[in-house]
């Protein structure tokens, strides 16, 4: 399925994760991008897209903050992953789905999805550093810092033990430390 839309008489296409003017292959203005997003993403017929097109669309929707539509497409993609051939696709989708659930204020749904759907369907093969980070953040959202810490430690081990100061894993660790420091200070006072 071709992903294109006509805005103010000009055709735009979605190519390599970006919207470009079809005839000139140039980036549209921010004003036009807003029109594209409001017109296209909410009515896109993703059921005819390839998995790669759906995954690109899912990432774009998340980046644009269109989380409910992103969740709809993420769950559609998830439903089309079968055990044998799509564990790798599921690895890419899972952290986006858990992140979107968190973004719409449903971290418990992110945790349930991971436990009841992802692990049940694919087992540990679906785990990735990104999914462990996102799940750890969901546990932080519900103040379960012990579970968050276990997942962060697992992600840390998976990535070979190095953590930068600005990557996602370090930000979740910082969140856990801040919560623990707050609890210690509150207990002292």
FENZIQUI-V251239 format. One record per pair of residues at least 12 apart in sequence whose C-alpha atoms are under 7 Angstrom apart, sorted by the first residue. I is the first residue (numbers start at 1). J is the second residue. Records with the same first field share a line. If there is no record, write none. Layout:
BEGIN
I=J  J
END
This chain:
BEGIN
1=48  49
5=40
17=56
42=69
58=70  73  74
67=100  103  104
71=97  100
74=93  97
78=90
83=121  122
87=122  125  126
90=126
91=126  127  128
94=131
95=130  131  134
98=110  134  135
99=134
102=138
107=138  141
110=138
111=135  138
129=155  158  159
132=151  152  155
133=152  155  168  169
136=148  151  152
137=172
145=176
152=169  173
END
